[in-house]
Amino acid sequence: MSARSFNWIGVVLTLGCFAVVLTGNTEMAWRFEHTAFPLSWLLAGAAILAFLATELFDTTASVPDEEEDSSSELSQEWETVELRS
């Protein structure tokens, strides 16, 4: 699974959590929400884990390469401009 998949799983679980909380006082959802461990808590915990998995598997947040590090250094042209001023 990719980071995008985990992200969408987290979004769906979060929306499910909101839906269970909003319908918690209806006859249908009462038995799931008013227990020792409510369903909304379970969905919220699973959503948090899905978002954490998104962060762990995200390839865009990887460590920068050496090429990127060297490009952040001042070029020779900027060094001479700084010396003149």
mmCIF file as gemmi writes it, N, C-alpha and C atoms, coordinates in Angstrom:
data_model
loop_
_atom_site.group_PDB
_atom_site.id
_atom_site.type_symbol
_atom_site.label_atom_id
_atom_site.label_alt_id
_atom_site.label_comp_id
_atom_site.label_asym_id
_atom_site.label_entity_id
_atom_site.label_seq_id
_atom_site.pdbx_PDB_ins_code
_atom_site.Cartn_x
_atom_site.Cartn_y
_atom_site.Cartn_z
_atom_site.occupancy
_atom_site.B_iso_or_equiv
_atom_site.pdbx_formal_charge
_atom_site.auth_seq_id
_atom_site.auth_asym_id
_atom_site.pdbx_PDB_model_num
ATOM 1 N N . MET Axp A 1 ? 0.832 -1.173 0 1 0 ? 1 A 1
ATOM 2 C CA . MET Axp A 1 ? 0 0 0 1 0 ? 1 A 1
ATOM 3 C C . MET Axp A 1 ? 0.879 1.239 0 1 0 ? 1 A 1
ATOM 4 N N . SER Axp A 2 ? 0.398 2.264 -0.624 1 0 ? 2 A 1
ATOM 5 C CA . SER Axp A 2 ? 1.17 3.499 -0.705 1 0 ? 2 A 1
ATOM 6 C C . SER Axp A 2 ? 0.693 4.492 0.346 1 0 ? 2 A 1
ATOM 7 N N . ALA Axp A 3 ? 1.425 5.587 0.447 1 0 ? 3 A 1
ATOM 8 C CA . ALA Axp A 3 ? 1.064 6.633 1.402 1 0 ? 3 A 1
ATOM 9 C C . ALA Axp A 3 ? -0.293 7.227 1.058 1 0 ? 3 A 1
ATOM 10 N N . ARG Axp A 4 ? -0.582 7.34 -0.218 1 0 ? 4 A 1
ATOM 11 C CA . ARG Axp A 4 ? -1.871 7.885 -0.642 1 0 ? 4 A 1
ATOM 12 C C . ARG Axp A 4 ? -3.023 6.996 -0.172 1 0 ? 4 A 1
ATOM 13 N N . SER Axp A 5 ? -2.836 5.691 -0.218 1 0 ? 5 A 1
ATOM 14 C CA . SER Axp A 5 ? -3.879 4.76 0.246 1 0 ? 5 A 1
ATOM 15 C C . SER Axp A 5 ? -4.132 4.926 1.737 1 0 ? 5 A 1
ATOM 16 N N . PHE Axp A 6 ? -3.052 5.003 2.515 1 0 ? 6 A 1
ATOM 17 C CA . PHE Axp A 6 ? -3.213 5.189 3.953 1 0 ? 6 A 1
ATOM 18 C C . PHE Axp A 6 ? -3.887 6.514 4.274 1 0 ? 6 A 1
ATOM 19 N N . ASN Axp A 7 ? -3.565 7.543 3.489 1 0 ? 7 A 1
ATOM 20 C CA . ASN Axp A 7 ? -4.189 8.842 3.706 1 0 ? 7 A 1
ATOM 21 C C . ASN Axp A 7 ? -5.695 8.76 3.495 1 0 ? 7 A 1
ATOM 22 N N . TRP Axp A 8 ? -6.134 8.12 2.418 1 0 ? 8 A 1
ATOM 23 C CA . TRP Axp A 8 ? -7.571 8.01 2.156 1 0 ? 8 A 1
ATOM 24 C C . TRP Axp A 8 ? -8.262 7.117 3.171 1 0 ? 8 A 1
ATOM 25 N N . ILE Axp A 9 ? -7.585 6.091 3.644 1 0 ? 9 A 1
ATOM 26 C CA . ILE Axp A 9 ? -8.153 5.253 4.705 1 0 ? 9 A 1
ATOM 27 C C . ILE Axp A 9 ? -8.373 6.096 5.958 1 0 ? 9 A 1
ATOM 28 N N . GLY Axp A 10 ? -7.403 6.938 6.301 1 0 ? 10 A 1
ATOM 29 C CA . GLY Axp A 10 ? -7.537 7.822 7.45 1 0 ? 10 A 1
ATOM 30 C C . GLY Axp A 10 ? -8.683 8.807 7.297 1 0 ? 10 A 1
ATOM 31 N N . VAL Axp A 11 ? -8.859 9.346 6.099 1 0 ? 11 A 1
ATOM 32 C CA . VAL Axp A 11 ? -9.953 10.283 5.848 1 0 ? 11 A 1
ATOM 33 C C . VAL Axp A 11 ? -11.302 9.579 6.015 1 0 ? 11 A 1
ATOM 34 N N . VAL Axp A 12 ? -11.429 8.397 5.439 1 0 ? 12 A 1
ATOM 35 C CA . VAL Axp A 12 ? -12.69 7.653 5.531 1 0 ? 12 A 1
ATOM 36 C C . VAL Axp A 12 ? -12.992 7.271 6.979 1 0 ? 12 A 1
ATOM 37 N N . LEU Axp A 13 ? -11.981 6.829 7.716 1 0 ? 13 A 1
ATOM 38 C CA . LEU Axp A 13 ? -12.188 6.477 9.123 1 0 ? 13 A 1
ATOM 39 C C . LEU Axp A 13 ? -12.566 7.693 9.96 1 0 ? 13 A 1
ATOM 40 N N . THR Axp A 14 ? -11.978 8.847 9.665 1 0 ? 14 A 1
ATOM 41 C CA . THR Axp A 14 ? -12.331 10.071 10.376 1 0 ? 14 A 1
ATOM 42 C C . THR Axp A 14 ? -13.774 10.458 10.108 1 0 ? 14 A 1
ATOM 43 N N . LEU Axp A 15 ? -14.188 10.391 8.848 1 0 ? 15 A 1
ATOM 44 C CA . LEU Axp A 15 ? -15.583 10.693 8.512 1 0 ? 15 A 1
ATOM 45 C C . LEU Axp A 15 ? -16.528 9.681 9.168 1 0 ? 15 A 1
ATOM 46 N N . GLY Axp A 16 ? -16.122 8.431 9.222 1 0 ? 16 A 1
ATOM 47 C CA . GLY Axp A 16 ? -16.923 7.422 9.911 1 0 ? 16 A 1
ATOM 48 C C . GLY Axp A 16 ? -17.045 7.716 11.396 1 0 ? 16 A 1
ATOM 49 N N . CYS Axp A 17 ? -15.968 8.193 12 1 0 ? 17 A 1
ATOM 50 C CA . CYS Axp A 17 ? -15.993 8.563 13.408 1 0 ? 17 A 1
ATOM 51 C C . CYS Axp A 17 ? -16.99 9.689 13.644 1 0 ? 17 A 1
ATOM 52 N N . PHE Axp A 18 ? -16.951 10.716 12.797 1 0 ? 18 A 1
ATOM 53 C CA . PHE Axp A 18 ? -17.909 11.818 12.919 1 0 ? 18 A 1
ATOM 54 C C . PHE Axp A 18 ? -19.342 11.332 12.743 1 0 ? 18 A 1
ATOM 55 N N . ALA Axp A 19 ? -19.539 10.43 11.791 1 0 ? 19 A 1
ATOM 56 C CA . ALA Axp A 19 ? -20.891 9.919 11.548 1 0 ? 19 A 1
ATOM 57 C C . ALA Axp A 19 ? -21.408 9.152 12.757 1 0 ? 19 A 1
ATOM 58 N N . VAL Axp A 20 ? -20.558 8.351 13.376 1 0 ? 20 A 1
ATOM 59 C CA . VAL Axp A 20 ? -20.988 7.577 14.549 1 0 ? 20 A 1
ATOM 60 C C . VAL Axp A 20 ? -21.291 8.515 15.721 1 0 ? 20 A 1
ATOM 61 N N . VAL Axp A 21 ? -20.487 9.554 15.898 1 0 ? 21 A 1
ATOM 62 C CA . VAL Axp A 21 ? -20.733 10.499 16.981 1 0 ? 21 A 1
ATOM 63 C C . VAL Axp A 21 ? -22.051 11.236 16.748 1 0 ? 21 A 1
ATOM 64 N N . LEU Axp A 22 ? -22.283 11.67 15.521 1 0 ? 22 A 1
ATOM 65 C CA . LEU Axp A 22 ? -23.52 12.407 15.224 1 0 ? 22 A 1
ATOM 66 C C . LEU Axp A 22 ? -24.764 11.533 15.334 1 0 ? 22 A 1
ATOM 67 N N . THR Axp A 23 ? -24.642 10.256 15.042 1 0 ? 23 A 1
ATOM 68 C CA . THR Axp A 23 ? -25.801 9.356 15.117 1 0 ? 23 A 1
ATOM 69 C C . THR Axp A 23 ? -25.825 8.556 16.413 1 0 ? 23 A 1
ATOM 70 N N . GLY Axp A 24 ? -24.971 8.931 17.357 1 0 ? 24 A 1
ATOM 71 C CA . GLY Axp A 24 ? -24.844 8.167 18.602 1 0 ? 24 A 1
ATOM 72 C C . GLY Axp A 24 ? -26.108 8.114 19.437 1 0 ? 24 A 1
ATOM 73 N N . ASN Axp A 25 ? -26.992 9.063 19.275 1 0 ? 25 A 1
ATOM 74 C CA . ASN Axp A 25 ? -28.218 9.072 20.068 1 0 ? 25 A 1
ATOM 75 C C . ASN Axp A 25 ? -29.399 8.454 19.339 1 0 ? 25 A 1
ATOM 76 N N . THR Axp A 26 ? -29.161 7.897 18.177 1 0 ? 26 A 1
ATOM 77 C CA . THR Axp A 26 ? -30.244 7.201 17.478 1 0 ? 26 A 1
ATOM 78 C C . THR Axp A 26 ? -30.315 5.764 17.974 1 0 ? 26 A 1
ATOM 79 N N . GLU Axp A 27 ? -31.431 5.13 17.736 1 0 ? 27 A 1
ATOM 80 C CA . GLU Axp A 27 ? -31.621 3.761 18.206 1 0 ? 27 A 1
ATOM 81 C C . GLU Axp A 27 ? -30.644 2.794 17.542 1 0 ? 27 A 1
ATOM 82 N N . MET Axp A 28 ? -30.34 3.058 16.266 1 0 ? 28 A 1
ATOM 83 C CA . MET Axp A 28 ? -29.468 2.149 15.519 1 0 ? 28 A 1
ATOM 84 C C . MET Axp A 28 ? -28.019 2.199 16.033 1 0 ? 28 A 1
ATOM 85 N N . ALA Axp A 29 ? -27.493 3.4 16.287 1 0 ? 29 A 1
ATOM 86 C CA . ALA Axp A 29 ? -26.086 3.54 16.665 1 0 ? 29 A 1
ATOM 87 C C . ALA Axp A 29 ? -25.877 3.551 18.174 1 0 ? 29 A 1
ATOM 88 N N . TRP Axp A 30 ? -26.937 3.6 18.952 1 0 ? 30 A 1
ATOM 89 C CA . TRP Axp A 30 ? -26.819 3.662 20.41 1 0 ? 30 A 1
ATOM 90 C C . TRP Axp A 30 ? -25.996 2.508 20.979 1 0 ? 30 A 1
ATOM 91 N N . ARG Axp A 31 ? -26.239 1.311 20.518 1 0 ? 31 A 1
ATOM 92 C CA . ARG Axp A 31 ? -25.555 0.139 21.097 1 0 ? 31 A 1
ATOM 93 C C . ARG Axp A 31 ? -24.067 0.104 20.758 1 0 ? 31 A 1
ATOM 94 N N . PHE Axp A 32 ? -23.651 0.773 19.659 1 0 ? 32 A 1
ATOM 95 C CA . PHE Axp A 32 ? -22.227 0.8 19.297 1 0 ? 32 A 1
ATOM 96 C C . PHE Axp A 32 ? -21.477 1.928 20.002 1 0 ? 32 A 1
ATOM 97 N N . GLU Axp A 33 ? -22.176 3.023 20.256 1 0 ? 33 A 1
ATOM 98 C CA . GLU Axp A 33 ? -21.514 4.198 20.817 1 0 ? 33 A 1
ATOM 99 C C . GLU Axp A 33 ? -21.503 4.188 22.345 1 0 ? 33 A 1
ATOM 100 N N . HIS Axp A 34 ? -22.472 3.602 22.978 1 0 ? 34 A 1
ATOM 101 C CA . HIS Axp A 34 ? -22.567 3.644 24.438 1 0 ? 34 A 1
ATOM 102 C C . HIS Axp A 34 ? -22.196 2.29 25.036 1 0 ? 34 A 1
ATOM 103 N N . THR Axp A 35 ? -20.947 1.924 24.818 1 0 ? 35 A 1
ATOM 104 C CA . THR Axp A 35 ? -20.393 0.697 25.395 1 0 ? 35 A 1
ATOM 105 C C . THR Axp A 35 ? -19.154 1.065 26.203 1 0 ? 35 A 1
ATOM 106 N N . ALA Axp A 36 ? -18.466 0.077 26.721 1 0 ? 36 A 1
ATOM 107 C CA . ALA Axp A 36 ? -17.246 0.344 27.49 1 0 ? 36 A 1
ATOM 108 C C . ALA Axp A 36 ? -16.165 0.971 26.606 1 0 ? 36 A 1
ATOM 109 N N . PHE Axp A 37 ? -16.103 0.58 25.347 1 0 ? 37 A 1
ATOM 110 C CA . PHE Axp A 37 ? -15.148 1.152 24.391 1 0 ? 37 A 1
ATOM 111 C C . PHE Axp A 37 ? -15.94 1.552 23.147 1 0 ? 37 A 1
ATOM 112 N N . PRO Axp A 38 ? -16.322 2.823 23.011 1 0 ? 38 A 1
ATOM 113 C CA . PRO Axp A 38 ? -17.199 3.261 21.925 1 0 ? 38 A 1
ATOM 114 C C . PRO Axp A 38 ? -16.59 3.051 20.537 1 0 ? 38 A 1
ATOM 115 N N . LEU Axp A 39 ? -17.456 2.841 19.58 1 0 ? 39 A 1
ATOM 116 C CA . LEU Axp A 39 ? -17.03 2.64 18.194 1 0 ? 39 A 1
ATOM 117 C C . LEU Axp A 39 ? -16.317 3.872 17.644 1 0 ? 39 A 1
ATOM 118 N N . SER Axp A 40 ? -16.741 5.054 18.046 1 0 ? 40 A 1
ATOM 119 C CA . SER Axp A 40 ? -16.092 6.281 17.554 1 0 ? 40 A 1
ATOM 120 C C . SER Axp A 40 ? -14.633 6.338 18.004 1 0 ? 40 A 1
ATOM 121 N N . TRP Axp A 41 ? -14.341 5.867 19.197 1 0 ? 41 A 1
ATOM 122 C CA . TRP Axp A 41 ? -12.961 5.835 19.669 1 0 ? 41 A 1
ATOM 123 C C . TRP Axp A 41 ? -12.132 4.863 18.839 1 0 ? 41 A 1
ATOM 124 N N . LEU Axp A 42 ? -12.726 3.722 18.523 1 0 ? 42 A 1
ATOM 125 C CA . LEU Axp A 42 ? -12.039 2.726 17.707 1 0 ? 42 A 1
ATOM 126 C C . LEU Axp A 42 ? -11.725 3.295 16.321 1 0 ? 42 A 1
ATOM 127 N N . LEU Axp A 43 ? -12.705 3.959 15.717 1 0 ? 43 A 1
ATOM 128 C CA . LEU Axp A 43 ? -12.489 4.549 14.399 1 0 ? 43 A 1
ATOM 129 C C . LEU Axp A 43 ? -11.45 5.675 14.452 1 0 ? 43 A 1
ATOM 130 N N . ALA Axp A 44 ? -11.505 6.493 15.498 1 0 ? 44 A 1
ATOM 131 C CA . ALA Axp A 44 ? -10.536 7.58 15.637 1 0 ? 44 A 1
ATOM 132 C C . ALA Axp A 44 ? -9.118 7.033 15.83 1 0 ? 44 A 1
ATOM 133 N N . GLY Axp A 45 ? -8.979 6 16.634 1 0 ? 45 A 1
ATOM 134 C CA . GLY Axp A 45 ? -7.656 5.393 16.82 1 0 ? 45 A 1
ATOM 135 C C . GLY Axp A 45 ? -7.106 4.784 15.545 1 0 ? 45 A 1
ATOM 136 N N . ALA Axp A 46 ? -7.975 4.118 14.784 1 0 ? 46 A 1
ATOM 137 C CA . ALA Axp A 46 ? -7.539 3.551 13.505 1 0 ? 46 A 1
ATOM 138 C C . ALA Axp A 46 ? -7.173 4.652 12.52 1 0 ? 46 A 1
ATOM 139 N N . ALA Axp A 47 ? -7.9 5.766 12.548 1 0 ? 47 A 1
ATOM 140 C CA . ALA Axp A 47 ? -7.583 6.89 11.665 1 0 ? 47 A 1
ATOM 141 C C . ALA Axp A 47 ? -6.221 7.485 12.012 1 0 ? 47 A 1
ATOM 142 N N . ILE Axp A 48 ? -5.937 7.612 13.298 1 0 ? 48 A 1
ATOM 143 C CA . ILE Axp A 48 ? -4.629 8.124 13.718 1 0 ? 48 A 1
ATOM 144 C C . ILE Axp A 48 ? -3.516 7.208 13.234 1 0 ? 48 A 1
ATOM 145 N N . LEU Axp A 49 ? -3.704 5.91 13.368 1 0 ? 49 A 1
ATOM 146 C CA . LEU Axp A 49 ? -2.694 4.957 12.885 1 0 ? 49 A 1
ATOM 147 C C . LEU Axp A 49 ? -2.523 5.04 11.372 1 0 ? 49 A 1
ATOM 148 N N . ALA Axp A 50 ? -3.618 5.241 10.644 1 0 ? 50 A 1
ATOM 149 C CA . ALA Axp A 50 ? -3.525 5.37 9.187 1 0 ? 50 A 1
ATOM 150 C C . ALA Axp A 50 ? -2.757 6.626 8.805 1 0 ? 50 A 1
ATOM 151 N N . PHE Axp A 51 ? -3.006 7.743 9.511 1 0 ? 51 A 1
ATOM 152 C CA . PHE Axp A 51 ? -2.268 8.971 9.206 1 0 ? 51 A 1
ATOM 153 C C . PHE Axp A 51 ? -0.794 8.85 9.586 1 0 ? 51 A 1
ATOM 154 N N . LEU Axp A 52 ? -0.488 8.129 10.653 1 0 ? 52 A 1
ATOM 155 C CA . LEU Axp A 52 ? 0.913 7.875 10.998 1 0 ? 52 A 1
ATOM 156 C C . LEU Axp A 52 ? 1.593 7.02 9.942 1 0 ? 52 A 1
ATOM 157 N N . ALA Axp A 53 ? 0.877 6.03 9.431 1 0 ? 53 A 1
ATOM 158 C CA . ALA Axp A 53 ? 1.428 5.198 8.35 1 0 ? 53 A 1
ATOM 159 C C . ALA Axp A 53 ? 1.66 6.034 7.104 1 0 ? 53 A 1
ATOM 160 N N . THR Axp A 54 ? 0.791 7.005 6.86 1 0 ? 54 A 1
ATOM 161 C CA . THR Axp A 54 ? 0.988 7.911 5.727 1 0 ? 54 A 1
ATOM 162 C C . THR Axp A 54 ? 2.312 8.634 5.864 1 0 ? 54 A 1
ATOM 163 N N . GLU Axp A 55 ? 2.586 9.138 7.061 1 0 ? 55 A 1
ATOM 164 C CA . GLU Axp A 55 ? 3.839 9.857 7.284 1 0 ? 55 A 1
ATOM 165 C C . GLU Axp A 55 ? 5.052 8.94 7.174 1 0 ? 55 A 1
ATOM 166 N N . LEU Axp A 56 ? 4.927 7.711 7.631 1 0 ? 56 A 1
ATOM 167 C CA . LEU Axp A 56 ? 6.06 6.784 7.57 1 0 ? 56 A 1
ATOM 168 C C . LEU Axp A 56 ? 6.374 6.345 6.148 1 0 ? 56 A 1
ATOM 169 N N . PHE Axp A 57 ? 5.345 6.151 5.338 1 0 ? 57 A 1
ATOM 170 C CA . PHE Axp A 57 ? 5.542 5.648 3.986 1 0 ? 57 A 1
ATOM 171 C C . PHE Axp A 57 ? 5.607 6.736 2.934 1 0 ? 57 A 1
ATOM 172 N N . ASP Axp A 58 ? 5.574 7.992 3.346 1 0 ? 58 A 1
ATOM 173 C CA . ASP Axp A 58 ? 5.605 9.093 2.392 1 0 ? 58 A 1
ATOM 174 C C . ASP Axp A 58 ? 7.02 9.233 1.835 1 0 ? 58 A 1
ATOM 175 N N . THR Axp A 59 ? 7.147 9.103 0.525 1 0 ? 59 A 1
ATOM 176 C CA . THR Axp A 59 ? 8.466 9.171 -0.104 1 0 ? 59 A 1
ATOM 177 C C . THR Axp A 59 ? 8.906 10.597 -0.376 1 0 ? 59 A 1
ATOM 178 N N . THR Axp A 60 ? 7.991 11.551 -0.359 1 0 ? 60 A 1
ATOM 179 C CA . THR Axp A 60 ? 8.376 12.937 -0.624 1 0 ? 60 A 1
ATOM 180 C C . THR Axp A 60 ? 9.046 13.57 0.578 1 0 ? 60 A 1
ATOM 181 N N . ALA Axp A 61 ? 8.892 13.01 1.745 1 0 ? 61 A 1
ATOM 182 C CA . ALA Axp A 61 ? 9.519 13.553 2.946 1 0 ? 61 A 1
ATOM 183 C C . ALA Axp A 61 ? 10.814 12.817 3.266 1 0 ? 61 A 1
ATOM 184 N N . SER Axp A 62 ? 11.5 12.329 2.247 1 0 ? 62 A 1
ATOM 185 C CA . SER Axp A 62 ? 12.727 11.578 2.474 1 0 ? 62 A 1
ATOM 186 C C . SER Axp A 62 ? 13.888 12.527 2.763 1 0 ? 62 A 1
ATOM 187 N N . VAL Axp A 63 ? 14.989 11.952 3.177 1 0 ? 63 A 1
ATOM 188 C CA . VAL Axp A 63 ? 16.18 12.731 3.475 1 0 ? 63 A 1
ATOM 189 C C . VAL Axp A 63 ? 16.742 13.293 2.172 1 0 ? 63 A 1
ATOM 190 N N . PRO Axp A 64 ? 17.135 14.575 2.149 1 0 ? 64 A 1
ATOM 191 C CA . PRO Axp A 64 ? 17.648 15.16 0.909 1 0 ? 64 A 1
ATOM 192 C C . PRO Axp A 64 ? 18.966 14.518 0.468 1 0 ? 64 A 1
ATOM 193 N N . ASP Axp A 65 ? 19.162 14.467 -0.833 1 0 ? 65 A 1
ATOM 194 C CA . ASP Axp A 65 ? 20.385 13.906 -1.39 1 0 ? 65 A 1
ATOM 195 C C . ASP Axp A 65 ? 21.532 14.897 -1.244 1 0 ? 65 A 1
ATOM 196 N N . GLU Axp A 66 ? 22.741 14.423 -1.545 1 0 ? 66 A 1
ATOM 197 C CA . GLU Axp A 66 ? 23.905 15.3 -1.473 1 0 ? 66 A 1
ATOM 198 C C . GLU Axp A 66 ? 23.832 16.408 -2.503 1 0 ? 66 A 1
ATOM 199 N N . GLU Axp A 67 ? 23.233 16.136 -3.662 1 0 ? 67 A 1
ATOM 200 C CA . GLU Axp A 67 ? 23.104 17.157 -4.696 1 0 ? 67 A 1
ATOM 201 C C . GLU Axp A 67 ? 22.263 18.324 -4.207 1 0 ? 67 A 1
ATOM 202 N N . GLU Axp A 68 ? 21.218 18.052 -3.472 1 0 ? 68 A 1
ATOM 203 C CA . GLU Axp A 68 ? 20.373 19.113 -2.95 1 0 ? 68 A 1
ATOM 204 C C . GLU Axp A 68 ? 21.103 19.928 -1.89 1 0 ? 68 A 1
ATOM 205 N N . ASP Axp A 69 ? 21.955 19.262 -1.098 1 0 ? 69 A 1
ATOM 206 C CA . ASP Axp A 69 ? 22.697 19.977 -0.069 1 0 ? 69 A 1
ATOM 207 C C . ASP Axp A 69 ? 23.71 20.934 -0.681 1 0 ? 69 A 1
ATOM 208 N N . SER Axp A 70 ? 24.378 20.534 -1.734 1 0 ? 70 A 1
ATOM 209 C CA . SER Axp A 70 ? 25.393 21.389 -2.338 1 0 ? 70 A 1
ATOM 210 C C . SER Axp A 70 ? 24.76 22.577 -3.062 1 0 ? 70 A 1
ATOM 211 N N . SER Axp A 71 ? 23.534 22.437 -3.527 1 0 ? 71 A 1
ATOM 212 C CA . SER Axp A 71 ? 22.9 23.545 -4.224 1 0 ? 71 A 1
ATOM 213 C C . SER Axp A 71 ? 22.501 24.653 -3.265 1 0 ? 71 A 1
ATOM 214 N N . SER Axp A 72 ? 22.411 24.363 -1.974 1 0 ? 72 A 1
ATOM 215 C CA . SER Axp A 72 ? 22.03 25.39 -1.014 1 0 ? 72 A 1
ATOM 216 C C . SER Axp A 72 ? 23.208 26.275 -0.618 1 0 ? 72 A 1
ATOM 217 N N . GLU Axp A 73 ? 24.418 25.878 -0.981 1 0 ? 73 A 1
ATOM 218 C CA . GLU Axp A 73 ? 25.582 26.687 -0.661 1 0 ? 73 A 1
ATOM 219 C C . GLU Axp A 73 ? 25.65 27.887 -1.591 1 0 ? 73 A 1
ATOM 220 N N . LEU Axp A 74 ? 26.341 28.939 -1.143 1 0 ? 74 A 1
ATOM 221 C CA . LEU Axp A 74 ? 26.486 30.135 -1.966 1 0 ? 74 A 1
ATOM 222 C C . LEU Axp A 74 ? 27.374 29.842 -3.172 1 0 ? 74 A 1
ATOM 223 N N . SER Axp A 75 ? 27 30.377 -4.293 1 0 ? 75 A 1
ATOM 224 C CA . SER Axp A 75 ? 27.829 30.192 -5.482 1 0 ? 75 A 1
ATOM 225 C C . SER Axp A 75 ? 28.986 31.183 -5.449 1 0 ? 75 A 1
ATOM 226 N N . GLN Axp A 76 ? 29.949 30.993 -6.33 1 0 ? 76 A 1
ATOM 227 C CA . GLN Axp A 76 ? 31.103 31.887 -6.399 1 0 ? 76 A 1
ATOM 228 C C . GLN Axp A 76 ? 30.667 33.316 -6.707 1 0 ? 76 A 1
ATOM 229 N N . GLU Axp A 77 ? 29.655 33.449 -7.534 1 0 ? 77 A 1
ATOM 230 C CA . GLU Axp A 77 ? 29.171 34.769 -7.924 1 0 ? 77 A 1
ATOM 231 C C . GLU Axp A 77 ? 28.636 35.535 -6.705 1 0 ? 77 A 1
ATOM 232 N N . TRP Axp A 78 ? 27.899 34.876 -5.85 1 0 ? 78 A 1
ATOM 233 C CA . TRP Axp A 78 ? 27.34 35.542 -4.672 1 0 ? 78 A 1
ATOM 234 C C . TRP Axp A 78 ? 28.437 35.874 -3.666 1 0 ? 78 A 1
ATOM 235 N N . GLU Axp A 79 ? 29.459 35.052 -3.587 1 0 ? 79 A 1
ATOM 236 C CA . GLU Axp A 79 ? 30.546 35.329 -2.652 1 0 ? 79 A 1
ATOM 237 C C . GLU Axp A 79 ? 31.294 36.594 -3.048 1 0 ? 79 A 1
ATOM 238 N N . THR Axp A 80 ? 31.503 36.8 -4.347 1 0 ? 80 A 1
ATOM 239 C CA . THR Axp A 80 ? 32.2 38.006 -4.781 1 0 ? 80 A 1
ATOM 240 C C . THR Axp A 80 ? 31.326 39.235 -4.587 1 0 ? 80 A 1
ATOM 241 N N . VAL Axp A 81 ? 30.033 39.112 -4.736 1 0 ? 81 A 1
ATOM 242 C CA . VAL Axp A 81 ? 29.147 40.244 -4.521 1 0 ? 81 A 1
ATOM 243 C C . VAL Axp A 81 ? 29.156 40.637 -3.047 1 0 ? 81 A 1
ATOM 244 N N . GLU Axp A 82 ? 29.182 39.652 -2.165 1 0 ? 82 A 1
ATOM 245 C CA . GLU Axp A 82 ? 29.203 39.939 -0.745 1 0 ? 82 A 1
ATOM 246 C C . GLU Axp A 82 ? 30.517 40.608 -0.327 1 0 ? 82 A 1
ATOM 247 N N . LEU Axp A 83 ? 31.622 40.237 -0.943 1 0 ? 83 A 1
ATOM 248 C CA . LEU Axp A 83 ? 32.9 40.811 -0.592 1 0 ? 83 A 1
ATOM 249 C C . LEU Axp A 83 ? 32.993 42.274 -1.035 1 0 ? 83 A 1
ATOM 250 N N . ARG Axp A 84 ? 32.353 42.647 -2.121 1 0 ? 84 A 1
ATOM 251 C CA . ARG Axp A 84 ? 32.423 44.005 -2.637 1 0 ? 84 A 1
ATOM 252 C C . ARG Axp A 84 ? 31.595 44.961 -1.789 1 0 ? 84 A 1
ATOM 253 N N . SER Axp A 85 ? 30.539 44.502 -1.171 1 0 ? 85 A 1
ATOM 254 C CA . SER Axp A 85 ? 29.692 45.447 -0.442 1 0 ? 85 A 1
ATOM 255 C C . SER Axp A 85 ? 30.168 45.729 0.941 1 0 ? 85 A 1
